[in-house]
Amino acid sequence: METDDPLEIMPETIRFGRAICGTLAEAERREWWIANGRGAYAAGTIAGTLTRRYHGLLIAPVDPPLGRRLVFAKADATLLDGARSHPLFVNRWGSGQIAPQGHLDIESFHLDHSVPVWMFAVGGWRIEARIWMEPGEDTTWIGWFLHPSARDATALSLRVTLLANNRDHNGETWEDGFQPAVSAAGDTLRVADGTRFTLRLRVLGGRITPRRDWYRDFDLPIEAERGLGARDAHLCVGEATLALRPGEWCGVVANLAGGPGGEPGGEPAGDLAAALERRLAHDRKVLAAAHRPADPPWVKRLALAADAFLFDRPLPEEPDGQSVIAGYPWFGDWGRDTMISLPGLTIATGRPDLALRILRTFSRFISQGMLPNVFPGAGDTAEYNTADASLWFFEAWRAYVAATGDRTALRTVFPVLADMVGWHKRGTRHGIVMDTADGLLRAGEAGVQLTWMDAKVGDWVVTPRIGKPVEINALWYNALCIMADFAAILGEADNFSADAAAARAGFARFVRTDGQGLYDVIDGPDGMDARVRPNQIFAVSLPHSPLAAADQLPVVETCRRHLLTSYGLRSLAPGSADYHARYTGDVRRRDGGYHEGAVWAWLLGHFVLASYRVAGDAKAALALLAPIRDTLFDQGLGTVGEIFDGDPPHDPRGAPAQAWSVACTLQAWHALRATRSEGP
C-alpha cells in the first residue's frame, strides 16, 4: 500500500549521542551495513574502526555473482583549520594502541533510512558525514557537509587518506598479491589490478594525489574472538584534499569500472546531493510498498532492512533472476534460507513481483526433485545437501499464490511441483525417500548434514539427525496438503490427499507419551531422539498441521518452557548434555555449539504463529515480537542478527544481519495483524 505522506512511512529512528559514540566499546559494538541490490555491500562500526575483516567501504562481486572482494577499505578524513589538524577517524592497531581517537568528536550517529550519518562537533564547527551505496551499481559515496556556524570557515579543508585492497572478503591480505597500477587524471584516481578490475576514486570538490604506502597491523578484535587471523593491511593509494564550504557537499565516490561495477569507461555522475536523493528515493519506495498504517516504526524499519538481502542474480535463461543473500557478511544465497525468507522479505513488504522472480530463478536449478542448498557460483556445480529446501519451496509457492491469486504462474509450476513430490516418494539423493510403512520421509546418510541444523567441522557432522526429523515431516505433510489445494484450484486430479492422510497418521509417532511435545527424530540410528529442540514448533506453525488440536498445545508449552527467550528459541534445552550457554571460542567450539543451545531469531516468528494457533490471542502472540525492536539498536543497526547466546543476557552472536531473522518476524507480524483486522 503506497502513501503520499512521507511521515507515515518513516521507519524507527536509530540514533545515538555522545554517551555511545564516544565510548569505544559501545561504538564498536554497533555496526552499520548497507547494500546495493547486486551482492555488494559496505559496513563498519559507528566508531569508524575496522573490527572485522568484512568491514570496508566497497566489498563487491568482482567475480559475479557473489565472488565478493574488499576493494576499498577506508577513507580517513582529517579536518584542517590552517593551524591544527583534527582527525575524524579512529584506528585499532596490533600493538593495542587506539590512534587517533576521532570517535571522541562524534556528537551523534543516526540512520537516515538506510544511510549512516555522523555529526562531528570540532572546534565550534559541525561536520556531517554520510556513506551510501548507489542502488544497482557497485558504487559507494562518501560525503561531508559543513553546517553553517558563526565561526569563520574560510581556511577549512579535509585531508582524506584512501585505503584500497584486493582480497576475498573472507580471507586475509597478501601484500604481494596486490600490486596495482595507480594513476591520476584530473579529479579521478584509477587503481587497476591487472585485468580483474579497476577501482575509480573520484574527488568531488577538491583534488587527489596518488600515493603508495602500506598501512599494516590493523587489529580486528572480532576476528580474534572467532579464532581467526586478527591482523590486516591496506594499501594507501591516494590522498584527497577537499574544500569545506558552509552549506555545500564535498566527498569521494568509489566504483568499479570495466566489470560488474559499471559500464566500461563510464563515470558516475558527480553530484553528491543528487546521488543521496537517489538512495533515499529508493528507500522511500521500498517503505511505501510495504506501508500499512497500523505498523509501528520498528516494523517499518524491518521492511527497509529486508531490501538489503534481495539482489539480482541474472541467468542466461532468466535474465531478470533474483535471489536472497542469507546474511551479512559471509553468507551467499542458500536454497533453504531463501525459501524460508521469501514470504517475509517480499510478500509481507508488498513486493510479490520479486517473489515470483526468485521462485522462477530457483526453479532453474531443480534436480531430482530437489532445490540446491548452496547456489552455484560462476562455473560451479550446485550442492544438493538439503532435505528441507525443496519442501520450503512448496510453502513459498503457497504464500505467493495466496497473496496474488496468480493462476498463470501456478499452472506453469504445478507439474514441476508434482514431479518433486514423485521424486520424494520414489527416493532421491542422500537417502531421502518416503517410507511406505508410515508415509513419512526418511533422510540422511553418514557424513552429510541435511537439515537446517547443518554445522560440520571437518568430517564431524555436529547434529546429523539421520532418520525421520520432525520438521522435515511437518514440511512434507504441509507440502502434500498444498499440492492438494493447488490441484483443486487448477481443476487437476488430486494425487496428493491420500499421501497427506498417510503422513498425518504416521506423524502421530512423533507425539511423546509424557506430554513433553514431540520427538526430534524417530527411527534414527539410536532410535527415538527425545532431546528438546525447537524443530517441533513447525508442526504447529505451518499452515497445515499434522497434529490433532490436543497435541499442539504440549508442543507450544514445551518450547515456551525450555526454549523461548526474548529474541528467539534456543536450539537445545538447557540442562541437555551438549548444551552450550555461550557461542564463543574458536571455529570448532563455535560450530560445535551452533545448534546446541544458541538462540535463533528466525524461530521466534514461528513460535508466535504456533502460539496464536493454540490460544487464538493475536495480541498476546504479537507481544512476543516486541523485544525484536531492541535488537535494532545493537550489533547490526536497523536489522536483526543471526543468533544470540543461549543464556541471559543473550548477547548477539554470528552474522549481524540475517535474512530469515528479519523475514520471519515480518511474516508473523503481518499474518497476525491480518487476523486482528478481520476480527470484531
C-alpha positions as CSV (number, residue, x, y, z in Angstrom):
1,M,0.0,0.0,0.0
2,E,1.6,3.3,-1.1
3,T,1.0,6.7,0.6
4,D,1.8,10.2,-0.4
5,D,2.7,11.2,3.2
6,P,6.4,10.6,3.8
7,L,6.0,10.9,7.6
8,E,3.6,8.0,7.6
9,I,6.2,5.6,6.3
10,M,9.2,6.8,8.3
11,P,11.0,3.8,9.9
12,E,12.2,3.5,13.5
13,T,14.7,6.2,14.4
14,I,18.1,4.6,15.1
15,R,20.2,7.3,16.9
16,F,22.9,7.6,19.4
17,G,24.6,10.5,21.2
18,R,28.0,11.1,22.7
19,A,27.5,8.6,25.5
20,I,27.5,5.7,23.0
21,C,29.6,7.3,20.2
22,G,32.3,8.5,22.5
23,T,32.7,5.2,24.4
24,L,34.7,2.9,22.1
25,A,33.4,-0.4,23.3
26,E,29.8,0.8,22.8
27,A,30.5,2.4,19.5
28,E,32.4,-0.6,18.1
29,R,29.6,-3.0,19.2
30,R,27.2,-1.2,16.9
31,E,27.7,-1.7,13.2
32,W,26.1,-0.3,10.1
33,W,25.5,-2.5,7.0
34,I,24.4,-1.2,3.6
35,A,23.9,-3.0,0.2
36,N,23.3,-2.2,-3.4
37,G,21.0,-5.0,-4.7
38,R,23.8,-6.6,-6.7
39,G,25.5,-8.5,-4.0
40,A,27.9,-5.7,-3.0
41,Y,27.9,-4.2,0.5
42,A,29.7,-1.8,2.8
43,A,30.0,-1.9,6.5
44,G,31.7,-0.6,9.6
45,T,31.3,0.4,13.2
46,I,29.8,3.7,14.3
47,A,33.2,4.5,15.9
48,G,34.9,4.2,12.5
49,T,37.2,1.4,13.4
50,L,37.6,-1.8,11.5
51,T,36.8,-4.7,13.8
52,R,36.0,-7.4,11.2
53,R,37.8,-8.4,8.0
54,Y,34.4,-7.7,6.4
55,H,34.4,-4.0,7.2
56,G,35.1,-1.7,4.3
57,L,33.6,0.9,2.0
58,L,33.1,-1.3,-1.1
59,I,33.0,-5.1,-1.0
60,A,31.9,-6.0,-4.5
61,P,31.3,-9.2,-6.6
62,V,34.4,-8.9,-8.7
63,D,33.7,-12.5,-9.7
64,P,29.9,-12.5,-10.2
65,P,27.5,-13.4,-8.8
66,L,28.9,-13.5,-5.3
67,G,32.7,-13.7,-5.6
68,R,33.0,-10.7,-3.3
69,R,36.3,-8.9,-2.7
70,L,37.2,-6.0,-0.5
71,V,38.4,-3.3,-2.9
72,F,38.0,-0.1,-1.0
73,A,38.7,-0.2,2.8
74,K,38.7,3.3,4.3
75,A,38.5,7.0,3.7
76,D,40.1,8.5,6.8
77,A,39.3,12.2,7.0
78,T,41.2,14.9,8.9
79,L,39.9,18.4,9.4
80,L,42.5,21.1,8.7
81,D,41.8,24.6,10.0
82,G,45.0,26.3,8.9
83,A,46.6,25.9,12.3
84,R,45.6,22.5,13.6
85,S,44.5,19.1,12.4
86,H,41.5,17.2,13.9
87,P,41.3,13.5,12.9
88,L,37.7,12.5,12.3
89,F,38.6,8.8,12.3
90,V,39.9,6.1,14.6
91,N,42.1,3.0,14.1
92,R,42.9,0.0,16.2
93,W,46.5,-1.3,15.9
94,G,48.0,-4.6,16.7
95,S,50.1,-3.0,19.5
96,G,46.9,-2.3,21.4
97,Q,47.0,1.4,20.6
98,I,43.9,3.3,19.6
99,A,45.1,6.1,17.4
100,P,43.9,8.6,16.5
101,Q,40.7,8.9,18.6
102,G,38.3,10.8,16.3
103,H,35.3,9.0,17.8
104,L,35.5,11.4,20.7
105,D,34.4,14.2,18.4
106,I,31.2,12.3,17.2
107,E,28.3,14.3,18.6
108,S,25.7,11.9,17.2
109,F,25.1,9.0,14.8
110,H,21.8,8.0,13.2
111,L,20.4,6.2,10.2
112,D,18.6,8.3,7.7
113,H,16.5,5.5,6.1
114,S,19.4,3.1,5.2
115,V,22.1,5.8,5.2
116,P,24.5,6.0,8.1
117,V,25.1,9.6,9.3
118,W,27.7,11.0,11.6
119,M,27.8,14.5,13.1
120,F,31.2,15.7,14.2
121,A,31.5,18.7,16.6
122,V,35.0,20.0,16.4
123,G,36.3,23.5,17.4
124,G,32.9,25.1,17.0
125,W,32.3,23.5,13.6
126,R,29.7,20.8,12.9
127,I,30.6,18.5,10.1
128,E,28.2,15.9,8.8
129,A,29.5,12.7,7.2
130,R,27.4,10.1,5.2
131,I,28.1,6.9,3.4
132,W,25.7,5.3,1.0
133,M,25.6,2.9,-2.0
134,E,24.1,3.6,-5.4
135,P,21.2,1.2,-6.0
136,G,22.0,-1.3,-8.6
137,E,25.7,-0.3,-9.0
138,D,29.0,-1.2,-7.4
139,T,29.4,2.3,-6.2
140,T,29.9,3.9,-2.8
141,W,29.6,7.5,-2.0
142,I,31.2,9.2,1.0
143,G,30.1,12.8,1.6
144,W,30.9,15.5,4.0
145,F,28.8,18.6,4.7
146,L,29.8,21.7,6.7
147,H,26.9,23.1,8.6
148,P,26.9,26.9,8.7
149,S,28.1,28.4,12.0
150,A,29.2,31.8,13.4
151,R,32.8,30.7,13.2
152,D,34.9,31.6,10.2
153,A,35.3,28.6,7.9
154,T,37.4,30.1,5.0
155,A,40.5,28.1,6.0
156,L,38.8,24.7,6.5
157,S,39.6,21.7,4.4
158,L,39.6,17.9,4.7
159,R,42.5,15.6,4.0
160,V,41.3,12.2,3.2
161,T,43.5,9.1,3.1
162,L,42.2,6.5,0.7
163,L,43.0,2.8,1.5
164,A,42.4,0.1,-1.1
165,N,42.8,-3.7,-1.2
166,N,42.0,-6.7,-3.4
167,R,41.3,-9.7,-1.2
168,D,38.5,-12.2,-0.8
169,H,36.2,-10.7,1.9
170,N,36.5,-14.0,3.8
171,G,40.3,-14.0,3.6
172,E,43.4,-12.3,4.7
173,T,45.5,-9.7,2.9
174,W,48.5,-10.9,0.8
175,E,50.6,-7.8,0.0
176,D,52.5,-9.5,-2.8
177,G,49.1,-10.3,-4.4
178,F,48.0,-6.7,-4.7
179,Q,50.4,-4.6,-6.7
180,P,48.1,-2.4,-8.7
181,A,48.9,0.4,-11.2
182,V,47.8,3.7,-9.6
183,S,47.3,6.7,-11.8
184,A,45.6,10.1,-11.6
185,A,43.8,12.1,-14.3
186,G,42.1,15.2,-13.2
187,D,39.8,14.6,-10.3
188,T,39.9,10.8,-10.6
189,L,42.3,8.2,-9.3
190,R,42.5,4.8,-11.0
191,V,43.6,1.7,-9.2
192,A,44.0,-1.1,-11.8
193,D,44.7,-4.6,-10.6
194,G,45.6,-6.3,-13.9
195,T,42.6,-7.4,-15.8
196,R,40.5,-8.2,-12.8
197,F,39.1,-4.7,-12.1
198,T,39.8,-1.0,-12.0
199,L,38.7,0.9,-8.9
200,R,37.9,4.5,-9.7
201,L,38.1,7.1,-6.9
202,R,36.8,10.4,-7.9
203,V,37.1,13.5,-5.8
204,L,34.1,15.9,-5.7
205,G,35.1,19.4,-4.6
206,G,38.8,19.0,-4.4
207,R,41.9,17.4,-5.8
208,I,43.6,14.0,-5.5
209,T,47.2,12.8,-5.4
210,P,48.4,9.3,-5.9
211,R,50.3,7.5,-3.1
212,R,51.6,4.0,-2.5
213,D,52.1,3.2,1.2
214,W,51.1,0.0,3.0
215,Y,49.3,0.6,6.3
216,R,49.9,-2.5,8.3
217,D,48.9,-4.1,11.6
218,F,45.2,-3.1,11.8
219,D,43.7,-5.0,14.7
220,L,40.5,-6.9,14.1
221,P,39.2,-7.9,17.6
222,I,36.0,-9.7,16.4
223,E,38.1,-12.0,14.2
224,A,40.3,-12.7,17.3
225,E,37.1,-13.7,19.2
226,R,36.2,-16.0,16.3
227,G,39.6,-17.7,16.5
228,L,40.7,-16.4,13.1
229,G,43.5,-14.2,11.8
230,A,43.1,-10.8,13.5
231,R,45.6,-8.6,11.6
232,D,45.1,-6.8,8.3
233,A,46.9,-4.4,6.0
234,H,45.6,-1.9,3.4
235,L,47.4,0.0,0.6
236,C,47.1,3.7,0.7
237,V,46.6,4.6,-3.0
238,G,46.0,8.3,-2.7
239,E,45.2,11.4,-0.7
240,A,42.3,13.7,-1.4
241,T,42.1,17.3,-0.3
242,L,38.6,18.7,-0.1
243,A,37.5,22.3,0.3
244,L,34.9,22.6,3.1
245,R,32.4,25.4,2.4
246,P,29.3,26.0,4.6
247,G,26.1,24.5,3.2
248,E,27.9,22.5,0.4
249,W,28.7,18.9,-0.1
250,C,32.2,17.5,-0.9
251,G,33.4,13.9,-1.0
252,V,34.6,10.9,-2.8
253,V,32.8,8.4,-5.0
254,A,34.3,4.9,-5.5
255,N,33.2,2.5,-8.2
256,L,34.3,-0.5,-10.2
257,A,35.0,0.2,-13.9
258,G,35.1,-2.3,-16.8
259,G,33.5,-5.0,-14.8
260,P,30.4,-5.7,-12.7
261,G,30.7,-2.2,-11.1
262,G,29.6,-0.3,-14.2
263,E,29.9,0.2,-17.9
264,P,33.4,0.2,-19.3
265,G,34.7,3.8,-19.2
266,G,31.6,5.1,-17.6
267,E,31.8,7.6,-14.8
268,P,29.2,8.0,-12.0
269,A,27.6,11.4,-12.0
270,G,29.4,13.8,-9.7
271,D,26.5,15.4,-7.9
272,L,26.6,14.2,-4.2
273,A,23.2,15.7,-3.3
274,A,21.5,14.1,-6.3
275,A,23.2,10.8,-5.6
276,L,22.0,10.9,-2.0
277,E,18.5,11.7,-3.1
278,R,18.5,8.7,-5.4
279,R,19.4,6.5,-2.5
280,L,16.8,8.0,-0.2
281,A,14.2,7.8,-3.0
282,H,14.9,4.1,-3.4
283,D,14.4,3.6,0.3
284,R,11.2,5.6,0.4
285,K,9.9,3.5,-2.5
286,V,10.6,0.3,-0.5
287,L,8.9,1.7,2.5
288,A,5.9,2.9,0.5
289,A,5.4,-0.6,-1.0
290,A,5.4,-2.1,2.5
291,H,3.3,0.6,4.1
292,R,0.4,-0.4,6.4
293,P,-0.9,2.4,8.6
294,A,-1.1,0.3,11.7
295,D,2.5,-0.9,11.6
296,P,4.7,0.6,14.3
297,P,8.0,2.3,13.3
298,W,10.2,-0.7,14.2
299,V,8.2,-3.0,11.7
300,K,8.7,-0.3,9.0
301,R,12.5,-0.4,9.9
302,L,12.4,-4.2,9.3
303,A,10.7,-3.7,5.9
304,L,13.6,-1.4,4.9
305,A,16.1,-3.9,6.3
306,A,14.5,-6.7,4.2
307,D,15.6,-4.8,1.0
308,A,19.3,-5.3,1.8
309,F,19.0,-9.1,1.3
310,L,17.4,-9.0,-2.2
311,F,19.8,-9.0,-5.1
312,D,19.9,-9.5,-8.8
313,R,21.1,-13.0,-10.0
314,P,20.7,-13.0,-13.8
315,L,20.9,-16.3,-15.6
316,P,21.1,-16.9,-19.3
317,E,17.6,-18.4,-19.3
318,E,16.3,-16.0,-16.6
319,P,17.8,-12.5,-17.3
320,D,15.8,-10.8,-14.5
321,G,16.7,-13.5,-12.0
322,Q,16.5,-12.6,-8.3
323,S,17.8,-14.2,-5.2
324,V,18.4,-13.7,-1.5
325,I,21.6,-13.2,0.4
326,A,21.1,-15.3,3.5
327,G,23.1,-13.0,5.8
328,Y,25.9,-10.4,6.0
329,P,28.7,-10.7,5.8
330,W,29.7,-14.3,5.0
331,F,26.6,-15.9,3.6
332,G,25.7,-16.3,-0.1
333,D,22.3,-17.3,-1.4
334,W,21.1,-20.6,0.1
335,G,18.1,-22.5,-1.1
336,R,16.7,-23.2,2.4
337,D,17.2,-19.7,3.7
338,T,15.8,-18.1,0.5
339,M,12.6,-20.1,0.6
340,I,12.1,-19.6,4.4
341,S,12.7,-15.9,3.9
342,L,10.7,-15.3,0.7
343,P,7.3,-14.6,2.3
344,G,8.6,-12.1,4.8
345,L,11.1,-10.3,2.5
346,T,8.8,-9.9,-0.5
347,I,5.1,-10.6,0.2
348,A,4.9,-9.0,3.6
349,T,6.7,-6.0,2.2
350,G,4.4,-5.6,-0.8
351,R,6.7,-6.9,-3.5
352,P,5.2,-10.1,-4.8
353,D,6.8,-9.5,-8.2
354,L,10.2,-10.1,-6.6
355,A,8.9,-13.3,-5.0
356,L,8.0,-14.7,-8.4
357,R,11.3,-13.7,-9.9
358,I,13.0,-15.6,-7.0
359,L,10.8,-18.6,-7.4
360,R,11.5,-18.7,-11.2
361,T,15.2,-18.3,-10.6
362,F,15.4,-21.3,-8.2
363,S,13.2,-23.4,-10.4
364,R,16.0,-23.4,-12.9
365,F,18.1,-25.5,-10.5
366,I,15.7,-28.2,-9.5
367,S,17.3,-31.6,-9.9
368,Q,15.9,-35.0,-9.0
369,G,13.1,-33.2,-7.1
370,M,15.5,-31.1,-5.0
371,L,16.4,-27.5,-4.7
372,P,20.1,-26.8,-4.1
373,N,21.3,-25.9,-0.6
374,V,24.1,-23.6,-1.8
375,F,23.6,-21.8,-5.1
376,P,26.5,-22.2,-7.5
377,G,28.9,-19.5,-8.4
378,A,30.1,-19.0,-12.0
379,G,31.2,-22.3,-13.4
380,D,30.4,-24.2,-10.1
381,T,28.1,-27.1,-9.5
382,A,25.1,-26.7,-7.3
383,E,25.1,-28.6,-4.0
384,Y,22.0,-30.5,-3.0
385,N,22.8,-31.5,0.6
386,T,19.4,-30.4,2.0
387,A,16.3,-32.3,2.9
388,D,14.2,-29.2,3.6
389,A,14.9,-26.5,1.0
390,S,12.7,-28.3,-1.5
391,L,9.8,-28.6,1.0
392,W,10.1,-24.9,1.9
393,F,9.8,-24.3,-1.9
394,F,6.2,-25.6,-1.7
395,E,5.4,-23.3,1.2
396,A,6.9,-20.3,-0.6
397,W,4.7,-21.0,-3.6
398,R,1.7,-21.3,-1.3
399,A,2.4,-17.9,0.2
400,Y,2.9,-16.4,-3.3
401,V,-0.3,-17.8,-4.7
402,A,-2.3,-16.9,-1.6
403,A,-1.1,-13.3,-1.9
404,T,-1.6,-12.8,-5.6
405,G,-4.0,-15.5,-6.9
406,D,-1.6,-15.9,-9.9
407,R,-3.0,-19.0,-11.6
408,T,-0.9,-18.5,-14.7
409,A,2.3,-18.9,-12.7
410,L,0.8,-21.7,-10.7
411,R,-0.3,-23.6,-13.8
412,T,3.3,-23.4,-15.1
413,V,4.9,-24.7,-11.9
414,F,2.3,-27.3,-10.9
415,P,3.8,-30.1,-13.0
416,V,7.3,-29.2,-11.6
417,L,6.0,-29.4,-8.1
418,A,4.2,-32.7,-8.8
419,D,7.4,-34.2,-10.1
420,M,9.2,-33.1,-7.0
421,V,6.6,-35.0,-4.9
422,G,7.2,-38.0,-7.1
423,W,10.9,-37.9,-6.5
424,H,10.5,-37.8,-2.8
425,K,8.1,-40.8,-2.9
426,R,10.5,-42.8,-5.1
427,G,13.7,-41.7,-3.5
428,T,16.3,-39.0,-4.3
429,R,19.7,-38.0,-3.1
430,H,21.1,-38.7,0.4
431,G,18.6,-41.3,1.3
432,I,15.6,-39.0,1.1
433,V,12.6,-41.2,0.5
434,M,9.1,-41.8,1.7
435,D,8.7,-44.8,3.9
436,T,5.6,-46.6,2.6
437,A,5.0,-48.1,6.0
438,D,4.1,-44.8,7.7
439,G,4.0,-42.2,4.9
440,L,6.9,-40.3,6.4
441,L,10.1,-39.0,4.9
442,R,13.4,-40.6,5.8
443,A,16.6,-38.7,5.2
444,G,20.2,-38.9,5.9
445,E,23.5,-40.7,5.3
446,A,26.8,-40.7,7.2
447,G,28.9,-37.6,6.7
448,V,26.2,-35.3,5.3
449,Q,24.2,-32.6,7.1
450,L,20.8,-32.3,5.5
451,T,18.6,-30.3,7.9
452,W,18.9,-26.6,8.9
453,M,21.0,-27.8,11.9
454,D,23.8,-28.2,9.5
455,A,27.1,-27.4,11.3
456,K,30.0,-29.5,10.1
457,V,33.6,-29.3,11.3
458,G,35.9,-31.3,9.0
459,D,34.3,-34.7,8.9
460,W,32.3,-34.1,12.1
461,V,28.6,-33.6,11.4
462,V,27.6,-32.0,14.7
463,T,23.8,-32.7,14.5
464,P,23.4,-35.5,11.9
465,R,19.7,-36.1,12.7
466,I,19.6,-39.2,10.4
467,G,16.2,-40.9,10.3
468,K,12.9,-39.0,10.2
469,P,13.4,-35.5,11.5
470,V,10.3,-33.9,12.9
471,E,10.3,-30.6,10.9
472,I,11.1,-32.5,7.6
473,N,7.9,-34.5,8.1
474,A,5.8,-31.5,9.2
475,L,7.0,-29.8,6.0
476,W,6.3,-33.0,3.9
477,Y,2.7,-33.1,5.2
478,N,2.3,-29.3,4.6
479,A,3.6,-29.8,1.0
480,L,1.2,-32.6,0.2
481,C,-1.7,-30.5,1.5
482,I,-0.6,-27.5,-0.5
483,M,-0.5,-29.7,-3.7
484,A,-4.0,-31.0,-3.0
485,D,-5.1,-27.4,-2.7
486,F,-3.3,-26.4,-5.9
487,A,-4.9,-29.3,-7.7
488,A,-8.3,-28.1,-6.7
489,I,-7.6,-24.5,-7.8
490,L,-6.4,-25.7,-11.2
491,G,-9.0,-28.5,-11.6
492,E,-6.3,-31.1,-11.7
493,A,-6.5,-34.6,-10.4
494,D,-5.8,-34.8,-6.7
495,N,-3.0,-37.3,-6.4
496,F,-1.8,-35.9,-3.0
497,S,-4.6,-36.1,-0.4
498,A,-4.1,-39.8,0.2
499,D,-0.4,-39.4,0.8
500,A,-1.2,-36.5,3.1
501,A,-3.5,-38.6,5.1
502,A,-0.9,-41.3,5.4
503,A,1.7,-38.8,6.5
504,R,-0.7,-37.4,9.1
505,A,-1.4,-40.8,10.5
506,G,2.3,-41.6,10.6
507,F,3.2,-38.3,12.2
508,A,1.4,-39.4,15.4
509,R,4.5,-41.5,16.1
510,F,6.3,-38.2,17.0
511,V,4.0,-37.5,19.9
512,R,5.6,-38.2,23.2
513,T,3.5,-40.0,25.8
514,D,5.0,-38.0,28.6
515,G,3.3,-34.8,27.4
516,Q,6.6,-33.1,26.5
517,G,5.8,-32.3,22.9
518,L,7.4,-34.3,20.1
519,Y,10.5,-36.4,19.4
520,D,13.1,-34.6,17.4
521,V,13.9,-37.6,15.3
522,I,12.4,-41.0,15.1
523,D,13.7,-44.2,13.5
524,G,17.2,-42.9,13.8
525,P,20.4,-45.0,14.4
526,D,19.8,-44.6,18.1
527,G,16.0,-45.0,18.0
528,M,13.9,-42.1,19.2
529,D,15.7,-38.8,19.9
530,A,13.9,-37.2,22.8
531,R,16.1,-34.1,23.2
532,V,14.1,-30.9,23.4
533,R,14.7,-28.9,20.3
534,P,12.7,-26.2,18.5
535,N,12.2,-28.2,15.3
536,Q,8.8,-29.5,16.7
537,I,7.3,-26.0,16.5
538,F,6.8,-26.3,12.8
539,A,4.3,-29.0,13.3
540,V,2.1,-26.2,14.8
541,S,3.2,-23.1,13.0
542,L,2.9,-24.2,9.3
543,P,-0.4,-23.6,7.6
544,H,-1.2,-27.3,7.5
545,S,-0.5,-29.0,10.9
546,P,-0.3,-32.8,11.0
547,L,-1.2,-32.7,14.7
548,A,-4.6,-33.0,16.4
549,A,-5.5,-29.9,18.3
550,A,-4.9,-31.7,21.6
551,D,-1.3,-32.5,20.6
552,Q,-0.5,-28.9,19.5
553,L,-0.6,-27.3,22.9
554,P,2.0,-29.5,24.6
555,V,4.4,-28.6,21.7
556,V,4.0,-24.9,22.3
557,E,4.2,-25.2,26.0
558,T,7.3,-27.4,25.9
559,C,9.0,-24.8,23.6
560,R,7.8,-22.0,25.8
561,R,9.1,-23.6,29.0
562,H,12.5,-24.8,27.7
563,L,13.4,-22.8,24.6
564,L,11.7,-19.4,24.4
565,T,13.8,-16.3,25.0
566,S,13.2,-12.6,24.2
567,Y,15.0,-12.9,20.8
568,G,14.1,-16.4,19.6
569,L,14.2,-20.1,20.5
570,R,17.1,-22.0,21.9
571,S,18.3,-24.8,19.6
572,L,18.6,-27.1,22.6
573,A,17.1,-27.1,26.0
574,P,19.4,-26.0,28.9
575,G,20.4,-29.0,31.0
576,S,21.0,-31.2,28.0
577,A,24.3,-32.9,27.9
578,D,25.5,-31.0,24.8
579,Y,24.0,-27.6,25.8
580,H,26.3,-24.6,25.1
581,A,25.4,-21.5,27.1
582,R,27.6,-19.2,25.1
583,Y,28.5,-19.1,21.4
584,T,32.2,-18.3,21.8
585,G,35.6,-19.7,21.1
586,D,37.5,-20.9,18.1
587,V,35.9,-22.4,15.0
588,R,35.5,-25.9,16.3
589,R,34.0,-24.8,19.6
590,R,31.6,-22.3,18.0
591,D,30.4,-24.6,15.3
592,G,30.0,-27.3,17.9
593,G,27.6,-25.1,19.7
594,Y,25.9,-23.5,16.7
595,H,22.8,-25.7,17.1
596,E,23.4,-26.9,20.7
597,G,21.9,-24.0,22.6
598,A,22.3,-20.9,20.6
599,V,19.2,-18.8,20.3
600,W,17.9,-18.4,16.7
601,A,15.9,-15.3,15.9
602,W,14.1,-16.7,12.9
603,L,12.3,-19.3,15.0
604,L,10.6,-16.6,17.1
605,G,8.2,-15.8,14.2
606,H,7.2,-19.5,14.0
607,F,6.7,-19.7,17.8
608,V,4.4,-16.7,17.6
609,L,2.3,-18.2,14.8
610,A,2.1,-21.5,16.8
611,S,1.2,-19.7,20.0
612,Y,-1.7,-17.9,18.2
613,R,-2.9,-21.2,16.7
614,V,-3.3,-22.8,20.1
615,A,-4.5,-19.8,22.1
616,G,-6.3,-17.7,19.5
617,D,-5.0,-14.5,21.1
618,A,-3.3,-12.4,18.4
619,K,-2.5,-9.5,20.7
620,A,-0.6,-11.7,23.2
621,A,1.2,-13.5,20.4
622,L,2.3,-10.3,18.7
623,A,3.6,-9.0,22.1
624,L,6.2,-11.8,21.9
625,L,7.8,-10.0,18.9
626,A,8.2,-6.7,20.7
627,P,11.7,-7.4,22.1
628,I,13.0,-7.7,18.5
629,R,12.8,-3.9,18.4
630,D,15.6,-3.8,20.9
631,T,17.9,-5.7,18.6
632,L,17.7,-3.0,16.0
633,F,19.8,-0.8,18.3
634,D,22.6,-3.4,18.8
635,Q,25.1,-5.2,16.7
636,G,23.7,-4.8,13.2
637,L,21.8,-1.5,13.4
638,G,18.3,-1.4,12.0
639,T,18.3,-5.1,11.2
640,V,18.2,-8.5,13.1
641,G,21.2,-10.7,13.6
642,E,21.5,-14.5,13.2
643,I,21.9,-15.9,16.7
644,F,22.2,-15.0,20.4
645,D,23.7,-16.7,23.4
646,G,21.5,-19.4,25.0
647,D,21.9,-18.0,28.5
648,P,21.0,-14.4,29.6
649,P,21.7,-11.7,28.7
650,H,21.6,-13.3,25.3
651,D,24.4,-11.4,23.7
652,P,24.2,-11.2,19.9
653,R,26.5,-13.5,18.0
654,G,27.1,-14.8,14.5
655,A,26.2,-12.8,11.4
656,P,25.0,-9.3,12.4
657,A,22.3,-9.2,9.7
658,Q,20.3,-12.3,8.8
659,A,17.6,-12.6,6.2
660,W,15.3,-15.1,7.8
661,S,15.6,-13.4,11.2
662,V,14.1,-10.2,9.6
663,A,11.7,-12.2,7.3
664,C,10.1,-14.5,9.8
665,T,9.5,-11.6,12.1
666,L,7.8,-9.6,9.3
667,Q,5.8,-12.7,8.2
668,A,4.5,-13.4,11.6
669,W,3.7,-9.8,12.4
670,H,1.6,-9.3,9.2
671,A,-0.1,-12.7,9.4
672,L,-1.4,-11.9,12.9
673,R,-2.1,-8.2,12.2
674,A,-4.4,-9.5,9.4
675,T,-6.3,-11.7,11.9
676,R,-6.8,-8.8,14.2
677,S,-8.1,-6.5,11.4
678,E,-10.5,-9.3,10.4
679,G,-11.8,-9.7,13.9
680,P,-14.6,-7.8,15.7
